[in-house]
Amino acid sequence: MAVRSLTSKTRTFHSLFHSLCTSKFHSHRHPFSTLTPLNQNPPLPGLVNEISRILSDQRNPHHDLETSLNAFSSKISTNLVEQVLKRCKNLGFSAHRFFLWAKRIPGFEHSKESYHILVDILGTSRQFAILWDFLLEMRESHDFEINPEIIWLVFRSYSRANLPSDAIRAFDRMAEFGLKPSVDDLDKLLYVLCKRKHVKCAQQFFDRVKHKFEAKAKTYSILVRGWGDIGEAIEARKVFDEMLGRGCALDVLAYNSLLEALCKGGDADEAYKMFREIGSHGVEPDACSYAIFIRAYCEANNIHAVFSVLDRMRRYDLVPNVFTYNCVIKKLCKNGEVDEAYQLLQEMFGRGVSPDAWSYNTILAYHCEHSEVNRATKLISTMVKDNCLPDQHSYNMLLKLLVRVGRFERATEIWESMGETGFYPSVSTYAVMIHGLCKKKGKLEEACRYFETMIDEGIPPYASTIEMLRNRLIGFGLMDHIEILACKMERGTSSSIQELANEMRGNKTCVRSRNEETEPESE
């Protein structure tokens, strides 16, 4: 038995894991964006990985990051910089230092995309002081002309950080950078505020500045939709009526915004009444108009009404988009009507709509929940054949199922084939395997193998993964193996992994704030 072999004191972890670490597992590396300039070769994933790890490990101000980066100065290209920045979206301080270091390399110039990525990184990581200093530096150096799209990123970052007042102040500061706010800028600000449910702030700001702009139907529609998203149909109707009063030329988007607001506010009957009157105003309903009612009927679990609307769309030759189809597929699967969900998939192909990973994953989740191994694995193959590559959720669900039902060889086959589709395991995928194997008799050694490979890949494990593996090893009296794993973590190239070595030893000296996507599955 595998557990019995683990108890043998004459075998070290290095011999136990040697075959794994020198074969298929080391072929897996992390994927990167394919958006590279046509005149440049994509950077080696290993090079991107190495630089990204340095930025992660040396994120504190006292670290001599620049000296560590100097070894890569001859290999720097705009494409490489873009890929590293995209990889380090949560490392605002390090990403900024990397950007400035690359800028100082003789003959090197950042791409427009790199400036946009860095602004987004600084905003996402809430490094707002550095972000504004960077914008001021851009303005003074004239290295890059600040455009409205850059400021839009600032709007979005503040809104996501639940700082709507700061997003509004960013709008007011546009003039400092030679930008005269336009109605498009106003629309973008209102949109990001409403998207994060800051509708009241958006409405108050609009009421303050609307006399300065010629607001069109699009502007009002954003607010109508925003009020609808938070269930305030009455407020949405007020904004719509104001739009009518200002003589805005109404289009189908404006009507759709109110229809959706009414449906979300629980007044589908009023929405349908308005829907029937749209034609009399010279506006023809489009596919989105019908989709609003499909979503509302799905929410009400009225499948009969959903298919009535779909039939009507077919009569008018209107094609639902992938999001509308996905909504129906989800409801069908929730109701156990998976065969009908498959039929809808086929209809999508017939009507020129390509299913996305979400379309397949919804059905895959049903198969996994009902332990339908053959149908689940077949669906993954179908995704690849249909040019819709499985994503992290696809593989996590399938691997969890295969391990749970004891199909270990099949799980290994799936693991080995993931790289062929361009997918490389992340921390959550490793956690699925380790957690699942730890619960299975005779599979503790294999769980340890996946853990060690994860450390070799420089991927910090979840705290729950460390705890589960440690507890299983303690249960079999393998304290020496815990120490071997802890020592291996201390020798790792990632400082995050090094810091977790104490947790493997049982000394919980740090608090994990990382979002753990995969929790141990109860049995």
C-alpha positions in Angstrom: 0.0 0.0 0.0 1.1 3.6 -0.7 0.7 4.6 3.0 2.8 1.6 4.1 5.5 2.6 1.7 5.5 6.1 3.2 6.2 4.7 6.6 9.4 3.0 5.5 12.2 5.0 7.2 14.8 3.8 4.6 13.2 5.8 1.7 13.5 9.5 1.6 11.0 11.9 0.1 13.5 12.6 -2.7 13.4 9.0 -3.9 9.7 8.8 -3.4 9.1 11.9 -5.6 12.0 11.8 -8.0 10.1 10.1 -10.9 7.3 12.7 -10.6 9.5 15.8 -10.3 11.7 14.8 -13.3 8.8 13.9 -15.7 5.5 15.3 -16.7 4.9 17.7 -13.8 7.8 19.9 -14.6 6.4 20.5 -18.1 3.6 22.6 -16.7 4.2 26.3 -16.6 1.8 29.2 -16.2 0.0 30.6 -19.3 0.3 34.2 -20.3 -1.6 36.6 -22.5 -1.5 36.0 -26.2 -1.9 39.7 -27.0 1.6 40.2 -28.3 2.8 42.6 -31.0 3.1 40.8 -34.4 6.7 42.0 -34.8 7.9 40.3 -31.7 8.3 36.7 -30.6 6.3 35.8 -27.5 8.6 35.8 -24.4 9.6 32.5 -23.0 7.1 31.6 -20.2 10.0 30.7 -18.0 11.5 34.2 -18.4 8.2 35.8 -17.5 7.8 33.4 -14.6 11.3 34.2 -13.3 10.9 38.0 -13.4 7.4 37.8 -11.9 8.7 35.7 -9.1 11.4 38.3 -8.3 8.8 41.1 -8.2 6.7 39.0 -5.9 9.6 38.1 -3.6 11.1 41.6 -3.4 8.0 43.6 -2.9 9.1 45.6 0.1 10.8 49.1 -0.3 14.0 47.9 1.3 14.6 45.2 -1.2 17.2 45.9 -3.9 14.8 45.0 -6.7 16.7 46.8 -9.4 19.9 44.9 -8.8 18.1 41.6 -9.1 16.5 42.8 -12.4 19.7 43.9 -14.0 20.6 40.4 -15.1 17.5 40.6 -17.5 18.2 44.0 -19.0 19.6 42.5 -22.3 16.4 40.4 -22.7 13.8 43.2 -22.2 11.3 43.9 -24.9 7.9 45.7 -24.9 6.2 42.3 -25.2 8.0 40.9 -22.2 7.3 44.0 -20.1 3.6 43.7 -21.0 3.4 40.0 -20.1 5.2 40.5 -16.7 2.9 43.4 -15.8 -0.2 41.4 -16.7 1.2 38.6 -14.5 1.7 41.0 -11.5 -1.6 42.7 -11.4 -1.7 42.5 -7.6 1.8 43.8 -7.1 1.4 47.5 -7.6 4.6 48.7 -5.8 6.9 46.1 -7.5 5.2 46.6 -10.9 5.8 50.3 -10.7 9.5 49.8 -9.8 9.9 47.3 -12.6 8.3 49.7 -15.1 10.7 52.5 -14.1 13.7 50.2 -14.2 12.8 49.1 -17.7 12.3 52.7 -18.8 15.9 53.5 -17.9 17.4 50.8 -20.2 19.1 52.6 -23.1 17.1 52.3 -26.3 14.0 50.9 -24.7 10.5 52.5 -24.9 7.4 51.3 -23.2 4.3 50.6 -25.4 1.1 52.4 -25.0 -0.4 49.2 -23.6 2.2 49.0 -20.9 1.2 52.5 -19.6 -2.4 51.4 -19.5 -1.6 48.1 -17.8 0.5 49.9 -15.1 -2.2 52.4 -14.4 -4.7 49.6 -14.0 -2.4 47.7 -11.7 -1.8 50.7 -9.4 -5.5 51.3 -9.2 -6.4 47.6 -8.7 -3.8 47.3 -5.9 -5.1 50.7 -4.4 -1.8 52.4 -4.7 -3.5 55.6 -5.5 -0.8 58.0 -4.2 1.8 56.3 -6.5 -0.8 56.3 -9.3 -1.3 60.1 -9.2 2.5 60.7 -8.9 2.9 58.5 -12.0 0.3 60.4 -13.9 1.9 63.7 -13.0 5.3 62.4 -14.0 3.8 61.3 -17.4 2.4 64.8 -17.8 5.7 66.5 -17.0 8.0 64.2 -19.0 5.8 64.1 -22.1 6.9 60.5 -22.6 3.2 59.5 -23.0 0.2 61.6 -23.8 -2.5 61.0 -21.2 -5.7 60.2 -22.9 -9.3 59.8 -21.6 -8.9 56.0 -21.5 -6.2 56.4 -18.8 -8.6 58.5 -16.7 -11.3 55.9 -17.2 -9.1 53.3 -15.6 -8.8 55.6 -12.6 -12.6 56.0 -12.5 -13.0 52.2 -12.4 -10.3 51.6 -9.8 -11.9 54.1 -7.4 -15.3 52.7 -8.0 -14.1 49.1 -7.4 -12.5 50.3 -4.2 -15.8 51.7 -3.1 -14.5 55.2 -3.2 -17.1 56.9 -5.5 -16.2 60.4 -4.2 -12.6 59.9 -5.3 -13.8 58.7 -8.7 -15.8 61.9 -9.1 -12.8 64.0 -8.0 -10.7 62.3 -10.7 -13.3 63.5 -13.2 -12.9 67.0 -11.9 -9.1 66.8 -12.2 -9.2 65.9 -15.9 -8.5 69.5 -16.8 -5.1 69.3 -15.0 -4.0 66.9 -17.7 -5.1 68.9 -20.6 -8.4 67.0 -21.0 -11.7 68.7 -21.4 -14.4 66.4 -20.0 -16.8 65.3 -22.6 -20.2 63.5 -22.4 -18.3 60.3 -23.2 -16.2 60.8 -20.1 -19.4 61.5 -18.1 -21.0 58.3 -19.4 -18.0 56.3 -18.5 -17.9 57.7 -14.9 -21.6 57.1 -14.4 -21.3 53.6 -15.8 -18.5 52.4 -13.5 -20.3 54.0 -10.5 -23.6 52.3 -11.3 -21.9 49.0 -12.0 -20.6 49.0 -8.4 -24.0 50.0 -7.1 -23.0 53.6 -6.3 -26.1 54.8 -8.1 -27.1 57.5 -5.6 -23.6 59.1 -5.9 -23.9 58.8 -9.7 -27.3 60.5 -9.7 -26.2 63.3 -7.4 -23.2 64.0 -9.5 -25.2 64.0 -12.7 -27.7 66.4 -11.3 -24.9 68.7 -10.4 -23.2 68.8 -13.8 -25.9 67.9 -16.3 -26.3 71.6 -17.3 -22.7 71.5 -18.6 -23.3 68.6 -21.1 -25.7 67.7 -23.8 -26.7 64.4 -22.2 -28.1 61.9 -24.6 -30.3 58.9 -24.2 -27.2 56.8 -23.5 -26.4 58.9 -20.4 -29.9 58.6 -19.0 -30.1 54.9 -19.9 -27.0 54.2 -17.7 -28.7 55.8 -14.7 -32.0 54.0 -15.5 -30.2 50.7 -15.6 -28.3 51.5 -12.5 -31.4 52.2 -10.4 -32.9 49.0 -11.9 -29.9 47.0 -10.8 -30.6 47.9 -7.1 -34.3 47.3 -7.4 -35.4 50.9 -7.5 -37.9 50.8 -10.3 -39.6 54.1 -9.2 -36.3 56.0 -9.4 -35.6 54.4 -12.7 -38.9 55.6 -14.0 -38.2 59.2 -12.8 -35.0 59.3 -14.8 -36.7 57.9 -17.8 -39.4 60.5 -17.6 -36.8 63.2 -17.3 -35.2 61.9 -20.5 -38.5 62.2 -22.2 -39.0 65.7 -20.9 -35.6 66.8 -22.3 -36.6 65.6 -25.7 -33.9 63.0 -26.1 -34.2 60.8 -29.1 -35.1 57.5 -27.5 -33.7 54.3 -29.0 -34.2 50.7 -28.2 -31.4 50.8 -25.6 -33.2 53.4 -23.6 -36.4 51.4 -23.6 -34.5 48.2 -22.7 -33.0 49.9 -19.7 -36.4 50.7 -18.3 -37.8 47.3 -19.2 -35.0 45.7 -17.2 -35.4 48.1 -14.3 -39.1 47.3 -14.1 -38.5 43.5 -14.3 -35.8 43.6 -11.6 -38.2 45.7 -9.5 -40.7 43.0 -9.6 -43.1 44.7 -12.0 -42.9 42.4 -15.0 -46.6 43.2 -16.0 -45.8 46.9 -16.3 -42.7 46.0 -18.3 -44.7 43.9 -20.7 -47.2 46.6 -21.1 -44.5 49.0 -22.1 -42.9 46.4 -24.4 -46.2 46.2 -26.4 -46.2 50.0 -26.8 -42.6 50.4 -28.0 -43.5 49.9 -31.6 -46.0 52.8 -31.5 -43.0 55.1 -30.7 -41.2 54.0 -33.8 -38.8 51.7 -32.0 -38.5 48.0 -32.8 -37.7 45.6 -30.0 -34.4 43.8 -30.5 -32.9 40.5 -29.1 -31.9 42.2 -25.9 -35.5 43.4 -25.3 -36.7 39.7 -25.4 -33.7 38.6 -23.3 -34.9 40.8 -20.5 -38.1 38.8 -20.2 -36.2 35.5 -20.6 -34.0 36.4 -17.6 -37.1 37.5 -15.6 -38.9 34.3 -16.3 -35.8 32.2 -15.4 -35.7 34.0 -12.1 -39.4 33.2 -11.6 -38.7 29.5 -12.6 -41.3 29.8 -15.4 -39.6 27.6 -18.0 -42.8 27.5 -20.1 -42.8 31.3 -20.5 -39.0 31.2 -21.3 -39.5 28.9 -24.3 -42.5 30.9 -25.4 -40.3 33.9 -25.7 -37.6 31.9 -27.4 -40.2 30.7 -29.9 -41.3 34.2 -30.6 -37.7 35.3 -31.2 -37.3 32.5 -33.7 -40.4 33.8 -35.6 -38.9 37.3 -35.8 -35.4 35.9 -36.7 -33.9 37.4 -33.5 -30.9 35.5 -32.1 -30.2 35.5 -28.3 -26.6 36.1 -27.3 -24.5 33.6 -25.4 -25.4 35.2 -22.0 -29.1 34.7 -22.6 -28.6 31.1 -23.7 -26.4 30.5 -20.6 -29.2 31.8 -18.3 -31.6 29.3 -19.7 -29.1 26.5 -19.6 -28.4 27.2 -16.0 -32.1 27.1 -15.1 -32.6 23.8 -17.1 -29.7 22.2 -15.2 -31.0 23.4 -11.9 -34.3 21.8 -12.7 -32.6 18.5 -13.7 -33.5 19.0 -17.4 -30.0 18.4 -18.7 -31.0 16.8 -22.0 -32.9 20.0 -22.8 -29.8 22.0 -22.0 -27.8 19.9 -24.5 -30.5 20.6 -27.1 -30.1 24.3 -26.4 -26.3 24.0 -27.0 -27.0 22.5 -30.4 -29.4 25.3 -31.2 -26.7 27.8 -30.4 -24.4 26.3 -33.0 -27.2 26.2 -35.5 -27.9 29.9 -35.0 -24.3 31.0 -35.2 -23.8 31.5 -31.4 -20.6 30.0 -30.0 -21.0 28.5 -26.5 -18.4 29.7 -24.0 -16.8 27.9 -21.1 -19.7 29.0 -18.9 -22.2 27.3 -21.2 -20.4 24.0 -20.9 -19.4 24.3 -17.2 -23.0 24.7 -16.2 -23.8 21.3 -17.7 -20.5 19.9 -16.4 -21.4 20.9 -12.9 -24.6 18.9 -13.2 -22.8 15.8 -14.3 -20.2 16.2 -11.5 -22.9 16.7 -8.8 -24.6 13.5 -10.0 -21.3 11.5 -10.3 -21.8 11.0 -14.0 -18.2 10.3 -14.9 -18.5 9.2 -18.5 -20.7 12.2 -19.5 -18.5 14.6 -17.6 -15.3 13.4 -19.3 -17.1 13.3 -22.7 -18.2 16.9 -22.3 -14.6 18.0 -21.7 -13.6 16.3 -24.9 -16.5 18.0 -26.7 -15.4 21.4 -25.4 -11.9 20.9 -27.0 -13.4 19.6 -30.2 -15.7 22.6 -30.3 -12.8 25.0 -29.9 -14.0 26.1 -26.4 -11.0 25.3 -24.2 -11.8 24.1 -20.7 -10.8 26.6 -18.0 -9.8 26.3 -14.3 -13.4 25.6 -13.2 -13.9 22.9 -15.8 -10.8 21.0 -14.7 -11.3 21.6 -11.0 -14.8 20.1 -11.2 -13.8 17.1 -13.2 -10.7 16.3 -11.2 -12.6 16.6 -7.9 -15.2 14.2 -9.3 -12.7 11.6 -10.6 -10.8 11.6 -7.3 -14.0 11.4 -5.2 -15.2 8.3 -7.1 -11.8 6.7 -7.1 -11.0 7.0 -10.8 -7.4 7.9 -10.0 -5.8 6.8 -13.3 -8.4 8.8 -15.3 -7.6 11.8 -13.1 -3.9 11.4 -13.9 -4.7 11.2 -17.6 -6.7 14.4 -17.4 -3.9 16.1 -15.4 -1.3 15.1 -18.0 -3.4 16.3 -20.9 -4.2 19.8 -19.5 -1.1 21.4 -21.0 -2.2 20.3 -24.5 -5.2 22.7 -24.2 -3.0 25.5 -22.9 -4.2 25.2 -19.3 -1.7 25.0 -16.5 -2.7 24.1 -12.9 -3.0 27.0 -10.4 -3.1 26.8 -6.6 -6.8 25.8 -6.6 -6.3 22.9 -9.1 -3.4 21.5 -7.0 -5.7 21.9 -3.9 -8.4 19.8 -5.6 -6.0 17.0 -6.1 -4.2 17.2 -2.7 -7.4 17.6 -0.7 -9.1 14.8 -2.6 -6.2 12.3 -2.4 -5.7 13.0 1.3 -9.2 11.6 2.0 -8.6 8.4 0.0 -7.1 5.3 1.5 -3.5 4.6 0.2 -3.2 7.9 -1.6 -1.3 10.0 0.9 2.0 9.5 -0.9 0.5 10.8 -4.1 -1.0 13.8 -2.4 2.5 14.6 -1.1 3.8 14.3 -4.6 1.4 16.9 -5.9 2.3 19.2 -2.9 6.0 18.9 -3.6 5.5 19.6 -7.3 3.5 22.7 -6.4 6.4 23.9 -4.2 8.8 23.3 -7.1 6.6 25.3 -9.4 6.7 28.2 -6.9 3.0 28.2 -6.2 2.2 29.0 -2.5 -0.3 26.5 -1.2 -3.5 27.4 0.7 -3.3 27.3 4.5 -6.1 24.7 4.5 -4.0 22.5 2.1 -1.0 22.6 4.5 -3.2 21.9 7.4 -4.9 18.9 5.8 -1.7 17.3 4.6 0.0 17.9 7.9 -2.9 16.3 9.8 -2.9 13.2 7.6 0.9 12.8 8.0 0.5 13.1 11.8 -2.2 10.5 11.7 0.2 8.0 10.2 3.0 9.0 12.6 5.1 10.5 9.8 6.5 13.5 11.7 9.9 13.2 9.9 8.1 13.6 6.5 6.5 16.8 7.8 9.9 18.2 8.6 11.2 17.1 5.1 8.4 19.0 3.4 8.9 22.1 5.7 12.6 22.1 4.8 11.8 21.9 1.1 9.5 24.9 1.5 12.2 26.8 3.2 14.5 26.1 0.3 11.9 27.3 -2.2 12.6 30.2 -4.5 9.3 32.0 -3.4 9.4 34.0 -0.2 5.7 33.4 0.2 6.4 29.6 0.3 9.3 30.1 2.7 7.1 32.0 5.1 4.6 29.1 5.1 7.2 26.5 6.2 6.3 27.2 9.8 2.7 26.4 9.2 3.7 23.0 7.9 5.5 22.5 11.2 2.3 23.6 13.1 3.5 27.1 14.0 0.8 29.4 12.7 2.7 32.6 12.9 1.0 34.3 10.0 -2.6 34.9 9.0 -3.6 33.9 5.5 -5.7 36.5 3.7 -5.6 34.7 0.3 -9.0 33.7 -1.1 -9.2 29.9 -1.1 -11.2 28.9 -4.1 -11.2 25.2 -3.2 -12.4 24.0 0.2 -12.1 20.4 1.4 -15.0 18.4 0.3 -17.1 16.8 3.0 -17.9 13.2 2.8 
